[in-house]
Amino acid sequence: MEILKPIEALLEHLESKMCSPDTKKNYKGAAFKWLKHFEALGYKEVKEISGKDVQRYLNAIPGRSSRCTAHHAINALCIANKFPNKVSWIPYPPKEFKQPIRVTHEEFLKIIAKCENAKHSLLFCVMFDAGLRISEVIKLKLTDIDRAQMLFHILAGKHKKDRSVKLTTLLLSLI
């Protein structure tokens, strides 16, 4: 089908950028959905699709559950069709800002009281006291603790970045 040809261009572009298999799958899925949508509306070629048609589709993406879905759809449109004049003015959805869930001291004590294993309660203490992520606590080794400077050295944490976190005397006594 003539209208599905842009998917080949999209896949070639993603291959040249050395994208991950998941990225390729997501972009291909997004492009396939919108091409099928326009084909069902009677469009034979991508050139026939107007900017307003694209905007209407993006505002009502089937299964649009997150801003990532919209990003994939917009980017797939831009790459596969090379028609920025039709999609360059389409705004990306705003980033969602969510406040972290904070655990009170009383809630933390209840969590520790429920732990039957001393190792588990120590892990929770490290997370709570030092503000570490679960993945960071799991990767911690005794060699990552700098007792002289009172620091934890977190290696390859979030986004594979290293950082140092203050170690309290109370936590050091527990370790």
Secondary structure, DSSP 8 states (H G I E B T S, - for coil): -GGGTHHHHHHHHHHHTT--HHHHHHHHHHHHHHHHHHHHTT--SGGG--HHHHHHHHHT-TT--SHHHHHHHHHHHHHHH--HHHHTT---------------HHHHHHHHHH--SHHHHHHHHHHHHHT--HHHHHH--GGGEETTTTEEEE-S-GGG--EEEE--HHHHHH-
